[in-house]
Amino acid sequence: MSTTVETVSAAARTAPAAVIVAIDGPSGTGKSSTSKAVAAQLGLSYLDTGAQYRAITWWMLNNGIDVQNAAEIATAAAKPVIVSGTDPAAPTITVDGEDASGPIRTQEVTSKVSAVSAVPEVRTLITELQRSIAAEAERGIVVEGRDIGTTVLPDADVKIFLTASPEARAARRSGEVKGSDLATTKEALIKRDAADSGRKTSPLAKAGDAVEVDTTELTLQQVIECVVTLVGEKQAVK
């Protein structure tokens, strides 16, 4: 019995401390690729909060909700059941039991998600969902979004804010979407930045204690290594 206790105690001493990592920033900064890779490398769970807002937007569009009518959105916000899988190697998202991972990435959803996510009732519900998922992650979690370090998880152990020039972001996003026009993509990104940064409830913003990483001239691997190092330093002193 004593040997077992000693073994468990030794394991507890050497195992990395659970850590919550918040990675915020606008579209095209490498947020998703970085977050998934960091979570996989460190054995942490992963949550794409943007996918949840896309999911509720997709549901609204499919169910005839006027996404320009805040009152109508607020009334319907609690109806869909959104479930997020947190495996960084294969993250999933379902709405009322239906796989929504593909449909939520359409241009229609992309163009409407800022309006839906700006409604306070939507943000309250999704924020509660995000916090519950983070609380259940036993080994820790990497959570990516736009207001994680400021609103959703203000006590996160590590806060990262990724940035990049509009040109670099547009080029990356255009590369992801076949046939997209670079100038049009850049314009759409800037428009969404303004909408997300200007909304009254939980705007896109850098937390005061976040580490800002400009990814414009960095490779994805360099960004990943930077974040992994920051997380490792935090785990070492926890």
N, C-alpha and C positions, 0 to 999 in steps of 0.2 A: 504493500500500500504506500509506504513512504517513498519508494522508488518512483511510483507513478506520479505522486504529487510533485516530487522534485523535477521529474521530466516535464510535466505540464508547466511548472513555474519557470523552468529554463526556456521553454518554448515561448512563453508569454513575454519573457524579457527580451528575446531576440526577434520576435515577430514585429514587423513595422506597425506603428500606431495607425489606427484608422484615421483617415484624413479626408476632409471635404475641400474640393478644389472648385472654385468658381471661375469660369472663363467667359468673359463678356467681350462684346465688340460688334461692329456692324457687319453686314454681309460681305463676303469676299475677302475676309482677312485670314482665312484658314482655320476658323474656329472649329468647325466640325471635324476636319481631318486631324487637327492637332489633338482635340479632346478625345476622340476615339483611340488614337494611337497612344496617348499618355495613359489612358485608363487600361488599355490592353497590356502595356508594358509594365505597369505597376500592379496589375491584378485588382483594379478597382472597377466598380460599376460605372455606368455611363448614362447620362440623360440629356437628350436634345430637347430643350424646352420649347424651341421654336417649332418643332414638329407638333407639339401639343396645341399651340395656337393655330397652326395650319389645319390640324385635325378638326378643331371646333369650327373653323371657318368653312372647311369643306362640308361639314355637317349642316351648317346654316344654309349654304348654297343649295345643297341637295334637298333641303326641307322647306324651301320657299321662303326663307326668312330674308327680309330686306336688310342687306348688310350696310345700308346707308342710314338705317333707322336705329339709333342707339337704344331706344326704349324697347323695340321689338327684339333686339339682340339680347338685352338684359333679361327679358322675360323668358327667353328660350335657353339661356346659358347653362342651366343646370340639367337640361334634359339628356344630352348625349353622355354615354359612359366611355371615357377615354382611358385606355390601358397602355402603358409604355413598358416595353421590355428593356432591360438595362445591361444586356450583354454587349460590350463594345465591338465584338466581332460580328454580331448580327442583331443590331438594335431593331426592335419592332414597335409598331403602334397600331392599335385597333380602335375602332369607334363602333360601339354597340356590337362588338364581336366580329366586325368586318375589318379585314386587313386594309389599312388606309395608307400604307407606306408609299405606294405609287401615286394614287390620286391626289395626295396633298401637295405634290410637287408641280402641279400644272400651273401655267401662267395665270389662269383665272384665279386660283387660290392665292398665288403670290401677289397679285395686284389688289386683293381684297383683305389680306391678313392684317395689315396695319390698322385699318378701320375697325375691324372686329376686336383686335387685341387692345385697342385704346379704351374700350368700354370697361369701366371700373368693376362691374359685376363679373365680367369674364376674367379679368386679372385676379380678382379675389379668389374665385373658384380654382383657377389653374395654379395660382401660387400655393394654395393649400395642398393641392395634389402634388406639386413639386416638393414641398417641404416634407410631406409624408414619405415620398419615395426616398429622399435623402436620408431621413431618419431611420429607414429600414435597411440601409446599406451597411452591413456589418463591417466590411473591410474598408469602407470609404467609397467615395464617388466623385466623379468629375461631372460637373453640371455646366452646360454651355447655354448662353442666352444673351440677353441684353440688359437685364436688371438683376442678375443673380447676386453679385457682390454688394449691390446697394439696397435691394429690397427683399428678394427671396431668401437669401442666406447671408445676411449681413455679418454673421459670426463665422463665416467660412475660414478654414485654416490658411488657405492660400487663395489670393485673388489676382487674376491676370486680366489685363485689358489689352486685347489685340487691336492694332490699327494698321492701316496701309493707305497708300495714296489712292484716290478715286480711279486713276488710270490702271493701277495694278489690280485693284479689286474688280474692275470691269473686265479686264483681260482674263482673269481667272474665271469669272462667272460666265463669260462668253464661251470659254473653252469647255465649260460643263454642259452648255446648251447648244446643240447643233443648229447651225443656220441663224444664230442670233447676231444682231448687229452691235458692234462695239460701242458706237456713240449712243444708241438707244439704251443699251444695257447700263452705261455710265449714268445717263440721265435718270433711269429708273432707280438706280442705287442711291443717287443723291436725293431724289424725291422721297424715297423710303427713309433715309437717314433723317431728313427734316421732320417727317411724320413721327418717327419713333422717338427722336430727341425732344420734340415739341409737345408730346402728349402730356396731359396733366398728371395722369396716374402712372407711376413707375416708369419714367422716361429712360431711354437709352442714355447711360451716363457712366463715367468711370468712378469707381469708389475711391474715396480719399486715400485708402491704404492699399490700393491695387498697384501691381507692378505693370507698367505699360511696356508692351513689346511691339515695335514697329516691324511688321513682316514684309515691307515693300521689297527690300533687297535680300531677304533671307530665304533659304530653301525651306521646304516643309520640315526636313530632318533637323535643321538648325533650330527651328522654332520648337519642335518636340523636345530636343535635348535641353533647351533653355528651361522649358516648363518642368521637365522631369527633374532637373537639378534643383529648381526652386522647391518642388514638393519634397524631394529627398532631404533637403536642408531642414524643412519644417518637421518632417517625421523624426529626424535625428534628435530634435530637442523636445519632442512631445513626451 
